[in-house]
Amino acid sequence: MSSFSIVSSIALSHKKSFTFMIISFLLISSVSETLVVSANTTFFI
């Protein structure tokens, strides 16, 4: 949920650049997904 608020604040400060918000959201999503996957694999090992 914190990543969503970060994206929201970025979007509010960059109202004109909608693509920037989308790119940031995709980046944050992929990074958090990678962290979750690596954390899960570490936990199960």
PDB file of N, H, CA, C and O in Angstrom:
ATOM      1  N   MET A   1       0.835  -1.202   0.000  1.00  0.00           N
ATOM      2  CA  MET A   1       0.000   0.000   0.000  1.00  0.00           C
ATOM      3  C   MET A   1       0.870   1.251   0.000  1.00  0.00           C
ATOM      4  O   MET A   1       0.464   2.287  -0.527  1.00  0.00           O
ATOM      5  N   SER A   2       2.041   1.167   0.576  1.00  0.00           N
ATOM      6  H   SER A   2       2.371   0.325   1.005  1.00  0.00           H
ATOM      7  CA  SER A   2       2.927   2.325   0.635  1.00  0.00           C
ATOM      8  C   SER A   2       3.411   2.721  -0.758  1.00  0.00           C
ATOM      9  O   SER A   2       3.585   3.902  -1.056  1.00  0.00           O
ATOM     10  N   SER A   3       3.625   1.708  -1.609  1.00  0.00           N
ATOM     11  H   SER A   3       3.483   0.748  -1.367  1.00  0.00           H
ATOM     12  CA  SER A   3       4.071   1.997  -2.973  1.00  0.00           C
ATOM     13  C   SER A   3       2.994   2.758  -3.738  1.00  0.00           C
ATOM     14  O   SER A   3       3.298   3.620  -4.563  1.00  0.00           O
ATOM     15  N   PHE A   4       1.734   2.432  -3.458  1.00  0.00           N
ATOM     16  H   PHE A   4       1.487   1.732  -2.789  1.00  0.00           H
ATOM     17  CA  PHE A   4       0.634   3.127  -4.123  1.00  0.00           C
ATOM     18  C   PHE A   4       0.600   4.597  -3.718  1.00  0.00           C
ATOM     19  O   PHE A   4       0.362   5.464  -4.559  1.00  0.00           O
ATOM     20  N   SER A   5       0.836   4.887  -2.442  1.00  0.00           N
ATOM     21  H   SER A   5       1.030   4.183  -1.759  1.00  0.00           H
ATOM     22  CA  SER A   5       0.832   6.281  -1.986  1.00  0.00           C
ATOM     23  C   SER A   5       2.013   7.048  -2.576  1.00  0.00           C
ATOM     24  O   SER A   5       1.908   8.241  -2.861  1.00  0.00           O
ATOM     25  N   ILE A   6       3.151   6.348  -2.758  1.00  0.00           N
ATOM     26  H   ILE A   6       3.237   5.379  -2.527  1.00  0.00           H
ATOM     27  CA  ILE A   6       4.313   6.975  -3.395  1.00  0.00           C
ATOM     28  C   ILE A   6       3.966   7.364  -4.832  1.00  0.00           C
ATOM     29  O   ILE A   6       4.250   8.476  -5.276  1.00  0.00           O
ATOM     30  N   VAL A   7       3.345   6.422  -5.548  1.00  0.00           N
ATOM     31  H   VAL A   7       3.114   5.519  -5.188  1.00  0.00           H
ATOM     32  CA  VAL A   7       2.940   6.701  -6.929  1.00  0.00           C
ATOM     33  C   VAL A   7       1.922   7.828  -6.974  1.00  0.00           C
ATOM     34  O   VAL A   7       1.964   8.674  -7.868  1.00  0.00           O
ATOM     35  N   SER A   8       1.014   7.841  -6.018  1.00  0.00           N
ATOM     36  H   SER A   8       0.980   7.154  -5.292  1.00  0.00           H
ATOM     37  CA  SER A   8      -0.006   8.893  -5.972  1.00  0.00           C
ATOM     38  C   SER A   8       0.623  10.261  -5.767  1.00  0.00           C
ATOM     39  O   SER A   8       0.240  11.232  -6.420  1.00  0.00           O
ATOM     40  N   SER A   9       1.588  10.338  -4.859  1.00  0.00           N
ATOM     41  H   SER A   9       1.900   9.550  -4.328  1.00  0.00           H
ATOM     42  CA  SER A   9       2.248  11.621  -4.605  1.00  0.00           C
ATOM     43  C   SER A   9       3.055  12.066  -5.820  1.00  0.00           C
ATOM     44  O   SER A   9       3.107  13.254  -6.138  1.00  0.00           O
ATOM     45  N   ILE A  10       3.689  11.097  -6.502  1.00  0.00           N
ATOM     46  H   ILE A  10       3.646  10.132  -6.244  1.00  0.00           H
ATOM     47  CA  ILE A  10       4.430  11.415  -7.726  1.00  0.00           C
ATOM     48  C   ILE A  10       3.463  11.935  -8.791  1.00  0.00           C
ATOM     49  O   ILE A  10       3.753  12.903  -9.494  1.00  0.00           O
ATOM     50  N   ALA A  11       2.312  11.274  -8.894  1.00  0.00           N
ATOM     51  H   ALA A  11       2.076  10.487  -8.322  1.00  0.00           H
ATOM     52  CA  ALA A  11       1.308  11.681  -9.883  1.00  0.00           C
ATOM     53  C   ALA A  11       0.773  13.080  -9.578  1.00  0.00           C
ATOM     54  O   ALA A  11       0.537  13.870 -10.491  1.00  0.00           O
ATOM     55  N   LEU A  12       0.587  13.379  -8.311  1.00  0.00           N
ATOM     56  H   LEU A  12       0.779  12.737  -7.569  1.00  0.00           H
ATOM     57  CA  LEU A  12       0.077  14.695  -7.934  1.00  0.00           C
ATOM     58  C   LEU A  12       1.092  15.788  -8.248  1.00  0.00           C
ATOM     59  O   LEU A  12       0.715  16.894  -8.634  1.00  0.00           O
ATOM     60  N   SER A  13       2.381  15.483  -8.086  1.00  0.00           N
ATOM     61  H   SER A  13       2.688  14.584  -7.772  1.00  0.00           H
ATOM     62  CA  SER A  13       3.410  16.485  -8.360  1.00  0.00           C
ATOM     63  C   SER A  13       3.724  16.575  -9.860  1.00  0.00           C
ATOM     64  O   SER A  13       4.336  17.541 -10.314  1.00  0.00           O
ATOM     65  N   HIS A  14       3.299  15.560 -10.621  1.00  0.00           N
ATOM     66  H   HIS A  14       2.802  14.775 -10.251  1.00  0.00           H
ATOM     67  CA  HIS A  14       3.516  15.548 -12.073  1.00  0.00           C
ATOM     68  C   HIS A  14       2.174  15.297 -12.772  1.00  0.00           C
ATOM     69  O   HIS A  14       1.996  14.299 -13.471  1.00  0.00           O
ATOM     70  N   LYS A  15       1.250  16.214 -12.569  1.00  0.00           N
ATOM     71  H   LYS A  15       1.394  17.025 -12.002  1.00  0.00           H
ATOM     72  CA  LYS A  15      -0.093  16.008 -13.118  1.00  0.00           C
ATOM     73  C   LYS A  15      -0.081  15.918 -14.632  1.00  0.00           C
ATOM     74  O   LYS A  15      -0.917  15.232 -15.221  1.00  0.00           O
ATOM     75  N   LYS A  16       0.860  16.606 -15.268  1.00  0.00           N
ATOM     76  H   LYS A  16       1.539  17.163 -14.789  1.00  0.00           H
ATOM     77  CA  LYS A  16       0.860  16.648 -16.735  1.00  0.00           C
ATOM     78  C   LYS A  16       1.464  15.386 -17.342  1.00  0.00           C
ATOM     79  O   LYS A  16       1.074  14.973 -18.434  1.00  0.00           O
ATOM     80  N   SER A  17       2.418  14.773 -16.636  1.00  0.00           N
ATOM     81  H   SER A  17       2.734  15.109 -15.748  1.00  0.00           H
ATOM     82  CA  SER A  17       3.084  13.594 -17.197  1.00  0.00           C
ATOM     83  C   SER A  17       2.437  12.322 -16.669  1.00  0.00           C
ATOM     84  O   SER A  17       2.887  11.736 -15.685  1.00  0.00           O
ATOM     85  N   PHE A  18       1.357  11.904 -17.354  1.00  0.00           N
ATOM     86  H   PHE A  18       0.991  12.381 -18.154  1.00  0.00           H
ATOM     87  CA  PHE A  18       0.629  10.701 -16.951  1.00  0.00           C
ATOM     88  C   PHE A  18       1.452   9.456 -17.224  1.00  0.00           C
ATOM     89  O   PHE A  18       1.380   8.483 -16.474  1.00  0.00           O
ATOM     90  N   THR A  19       2.242   9.481 -18.307  1.00  0.00           N
ATOM     91  H   THR A  19       2.301  10.271 -18.916  1.00  0.00           H
ATOM     92  CA  THR A  19       3.082   8.335 -18.651  1.00  0.00           C
ATOM     93  C   THR A  19       4.146   8.099 -17.588  1.00  0.00           C
ATOM     94  O   THR A  19       4.512   6.955 -17.316  1.00  0.00           O
ATOM     95  N   PHE A  20       4.641   9.173 -16.989  1.00  0.00           N
ATOM     96  H   PHE A  20       4.344  10.102 -17.210  1.00  0.00           H
ATOM     97  CA  PHE A  20       5.636   9.052 -15.921  1.00  0.00           C
ATOM     98  C   PHE A  20       5.069   8.278 -14.738  1.00  0.00           C
ATOM     99  O   PHE A  20       5.761   7.463 -14.128  1.00  0.00           O
ATOM    100  N   MET A  21       3.793   8.543 -14.416  1.00  0.00           N
ATOM    101  H   MET A  21       3.231   9.205 -14.911  1.00  0.00           H
ATOM    102  CA  MET A  21       3.132   7.836 -13.331  1.00  0.00           C
ATOM    103  C   MET A  21       3.003   6.351 -13.647  1.00  0.00           C
ATOM    104  O   MET A  21       3.242   5.506 -12.785  1.00  0.00           O
ATOM    105  N   ILE A  22       2.621   6.034 -14.892  1.00  0.00           N
ATOM    106  H   ILE A  22       2.427   6.721 -15.593  1.00  0.00           H
ATOM    107  CA  ILE A  22       2.469   4.638 -15.298  1.00  0.00           C
ATOM    108  C   ILE A  22       3.809   3.907 -15.223  1.00  0.00           C
ATOM    109  O   ILE A  22       3.890   2.789 -14.715  1.00  0.00           O
ATOM    110  N   ILE A  23       4.860   4.555 -15.738  1.00  0.00           N
ATOM    111  H   ILE A  23       4.793   5.463 -16.151  1.00  0.00           H
ATOM    112  CA  ILE A  23       6.193   3.950 -15.708  1.00  0.00           C
ATOM    113  C   ILE A  23       6.643   3.725 -14.268  1.00  0.00           C
ATOM    114  O   ILE A  23       7.187   2.669 -13.946  1.00  0.00           O
ATOM    115  N   SER A  24       6.424   4.694 -13.415  1.00  0.00           N
ATOM    116  H   SER A  24       5.982   5.552 -13.676  1.00  0.00           H
ATOM    117  CA  SER A  24       6.811   4.567 -12.006  1.00  0.00           C
ATOM    118  C   SER A  24       6.047   3.437 -11.331  1.00  0.00           C
ATOM    119  O   SER A  24       6.615   2.664 -10.559  1.00  0.00           O
ATOM    120  N   PHE A  25       4.750   3.348 -11.628  1.00  0.00           N
ATOM    121  H   PHE A  25       4.288   3.976 -12.255  1.00  0.00           H
ATOM    122  CA  PHE A  25       3.930   2.287 -11.039  1.00  0.00           C
ATOM    123  C   PHE A  25       4.418   0.919 -11.487  1.00  0.00           C
ATOM    124  O   PHE A  25       4.508  -0.003 -10.676  1.00  0.00           O
ATOM    125  N   LEU A  26       4.738   0.776 -12.782  1.00  0.00           N
ATOM    126  H   LEU A  26       4.665   1.525 -13.441  1.00  0.00           H
ATOM    127  CA  LEU A  26       5.235  -0.497 -13.302  1.00  0.00           C
ATOM    128  C   LEU A  26       6.572  -0.853 -12.673  1.00  0.00           C
ATOM    129  O   LEU A  26       6.804  -2.007 -12.313  1.00  0.00           O
ATOM    130  N   LEU A  27       7.449   0.132 -12.540  1.00  0.00           N
ATOM    131  H   LEU A  27       7.260   1.069 -12.832  1.00  0.00           H
ATOM    132  CA  LEU A  27       8.764  -0.105 -11.925  1.00  0.00           C
ATOM    133  C   LEU A  27       8.623  -0.559 -10.478  1.00  0.00           C
ATOM    134  O   LEU A  27       9.244  -1.535 -10.059  1.00  0.00           O
ATOM    135  N   ILE A  28       7.805   0.156  -9.725  1.00  0.00           N
ATOM    136  H   ILE A  28       7.300   0.949 -10.066  1.00  0.00           H
ATOM    137  CA  ILE A  28       7.613  -0.186  -8.308  1.00  0.00           C
ATOM    138  C   ILE A  28       6.973  -1.568  -8.181  1.00  0.00           C
ATOM    139  O   ILE A  28       7.350  -2.352  -7.311  1.00  0.00           O
ATOM    140  N   SER A  29       6.008  -1.863  -9.049  1.00  0.00           N
ATOM    141  H   SER A  29       5.702  -1.226  -9.757  1.00  0.00           H
ATOM    142  CA  SER A  29       5.334  -3.157  -8.990  1.00  0.00           C
ATOM    143  C   SER A  29       6.308  -4.292  -9.263  1.00  0.00           C
ATOM    144  O   SER A  29       6.322  -5.289  -8.542  1.00  0.00           O
ATOM    145  N   SER A  30       7.122  -4.144 -10.304  1.00  0.00           N
ATOM    146  H   SER A  30       7.110  -3.334 -10.890  1.00  0.00           H
ATOM    147  CA  SER A  30       8.071  -5.199 -10.656  1.00  0.00           C
ATOM    148  C   SER A  30       9.135  -5.371  -9.572  1.00  0.00           C
ATOM    149  O   SER A  30       9.536  -6.493  -9.265  1.00  0.00           O
ATOM    150  N   VAL A  31       9.588  -4.259  -8.993  1.00  0.00           N
ATOM    151  H   VAL A  31       9.262  -3.347  -9.243  1.00  0.00           H
ATOM    152  CA  VAL A  31      10.602  -4.325  -7.939  1.00  0.00           C
ATOM    153  C   VAL A  31      10.049  -5.025  -6.696  1.00  0.00           C
ATOM    154  O   VAL A  31      10.703  -5.898  -6.125  1.00  0.00           O
ATOM    155  N   SER A  32       8.840  -4.636  -6.281  1.00  0.00           N
ATOM    156  H   SER A  32       8.309  -3.926  -6.744  1.00  0.00           H
ATOM    157  CA  SER A  32       8.237  -5.258  -5.092  1.00  0.00           C
ATOM    158  C   SER A  32       7.929  -6.727  -5.356  1.00  0.00           C
ATOM    159  O   SER A  32       8.052  -7.558  -4.456  1.00  0.00           O
ATOM    160  N   GLU A  33       7.524  -7.056  -6.598  1.00  0.00           N
ATOM    161  H   GLU A  33       7.424  -6.381  -7.329  1.00  0.00           H
ATOM    162  CA  GLU A  33       7.268  -8.444  -6.963  1.00  0.00           C
ATOM    163  C   GLU A  33       8.552  -9.256  -6.851  1.00  0.00           C
ATOM    164  O   GLU A  33       8.545 -10.359  -6.306  1.00  0.00           O
ATOM    165  N   THR A  34       9.649  -8.714  -7.363  1.00  0.00           N
ATOM    166  H   THR A  34       9.654  -7.818  -7.806  1.00  0.00           H
ATOM    167  CA  THR A  34      10.944  -9.390  -7.293  1.00  0.00           C
ATOM    168  C   THR A  34      11.371  -9.592  -5.846  1.00  0.00           C
ATOM    169  O   THR A  34      11.888 -10.649  -5.485  1.00  0.00           O
ATOM    170  N   LEU A  35      11.150  -8.569  -5.018  1.00  0.00           N
ATOM    171  H   LEU A  35      10.730  -7.710  -5.312  1.00  0.00           H
ATOM    172  CA  LEU A  35      11.512  -8.677  -3.601  1.00  0.00           C
ATOM    173  C   LEU A  35      10.696  -9.756  -2.909  1.00  0.00           C
ATOM    174  O   LEU A  35      11.227 -10.525  -2.108  1.00  0.00           O
ATOM    175  N   VAL A  36       9.407  -9.814  -3.217  1.00  0.00           N
ATOM    176  H   VAL A  36       8.976  -9.190  -3.868  1.00  0.00           H
ATOM    177  CA  VAL A  36       8.532 -10.821  -2.601  1.00  0.00           C
ATOM    178  C   VAL A  36       8.950 -12.219  -3.026  1.00  0.00           C
ATOM    179  O   VAL A  36       9.016 -13.133  -2.203  1.00  0.00           O
ATOM    180  N   VAL A  37       9.234 -12.383  -4.323  1.00  0.00           N
ATOM    181  H   VAL A  37       9.180 -11.640  -4.991  1.00  0.00           H
ATOM    182  CA  VAL A  37       9.641 -13.692  -4.836  1.00  0.00           C
ATOM    183  C   VAL A  37      10.954 -14.135  -4.204  1.00  0.00           C
ATOM    184  O   VAL A  37      11.076 -15.282  -3.774  1.00  0.00           O
ATOM    185  N   SER A  38      11.936 -13.240  -4.141  1.00  0.00           N
ATOM    186  H   SER A  38      11.837 -12.308  -4.490  1.00  0.00           H
ATOM    187  CA  SER A  38      13.229 -13.588  -3.551  1.00  0.00           C
ATOM    188  C   SER A  38      13.082 -13.870  -2.059  1.00  0.00           C
ATOM    189  O   SER A  38      13.753 -14.752  -1.523  1.00  0.00           O
ATOM    190  N   ALA A  39      12.207 -13.124  -1.389  1.00  0.00           N
ATOM    191  H   ALA A  39      11.662 -12.408  -1.825  1.00  0.00           H
ATOM    192  CA  ALA A  39      11.977 -13.360   0.037  1.00  0.00           C
ATOM    193  C   ALA A  39      11.318 -14.725   0.255  1.00  0.00           C
ATOM    194  O   ALA A  39      11.659 -15.438   1.199  1.00  0.00           O
ATOM    195  N   ASN A  40      10.380 -15.082  -0.616  1.00  0.00           N
ATOM    196  H   ASN A  40      10.103 -14.503  -1.382  1.00  0.00           H
ATOM    197  CA  ASN A  40       9.702 -16.366  -0.502  1.00  0.00           C
ATOM    198  C   ASN A  40      10.663 -17.523  -0.753  1.00  0.00           C
ATOM    199  O   ASN A  40      10.640 -18.518  -0.029  1.00  0.00           O
ATOM    200  N   THR A  41      11.507 -17.398  -1.775  1.00  0.00           N
ATOM    201  H   THR A  41      11.526 -16.589  -2.364  1.00  0.00           H
ATOM    202  CA  THR A  41      12.455 -18.467  -2.076  1.00  0.00           C
ATOM    203  C   THR A  41      13.473 -18.613  -0.952  1.00  0.00           C
ATOM    204  O   THR A  41      13.860 -19.728  -0.603  1.00  0.00           O
ATOM    205  N   THR A  42      13.906 -17.497  -0.388  1.00  0.00           N
ATOM    206  H   THR A  42      13.592 -16.590  -0.671  1.00  0.00           H
ATOM    207  CA  THR A  42      14.842 -17.541   0.739  1.00  0.00           C
ATOM    208  C   THR A  42      14.185 -18.201   1.942  1.00  0.00           C
ATOM    209  O   THR A  42      14.825 -18.966   2.664  1.00  0.00           O
ATOM    210  N   PHE A  43      12.911 -17.904   2.153  1.00  0.00           N
ATOM    211  H   PHE A  43      12.391 -17.283   1.566  1.00  0.00           H
ATOM    212  CA  PHE A  43      12.189 -18.459   3.301  1.00  0.00           C
ATOM    213  C   PHE A  43      12.005 -19.967   3.149  1.00  0.00           C
ATOM    214  O   PHE A  43      12.159 -20.720   4.111  1.00  0.00           O
ATOM    215  N   PHE A  44      11.675 -20.400   1.931  1.00  0.00           N
ATOM    216  H   PHE A  44      11.550 -19.788   1.150  1.00  0.00           H
ATOM    217  CA  PHE A  44      11.416 -21.823   1.711  1.00  0.00           C
ATOM    218  C   PHE A  44      12.687 -22.641   1.633  1.00  0.00           C
ATOM    219  O   PHE A  44      12.660 -23.850   1.865  1.00  0.00           O
ATOM    220  N   ILE A  45      13.802 -22.000   1.309  1.00  0.00           N
ATOM    221  H   ILE A  45      13.823 -21.019   1.121  1.00  0.00           H
ATOM    222  CA  ILE A  45      15.079 -22.720   1.311  1.00  0.00           C
ATOM    223  C   ILE A  45      15.531 -22.884   2.761  1.00  0.00           C
ATOM    224  O   ILE A  45      16.586 -23.463   3.017  1.00  0.00           O
TER     225      ILE A  45
END
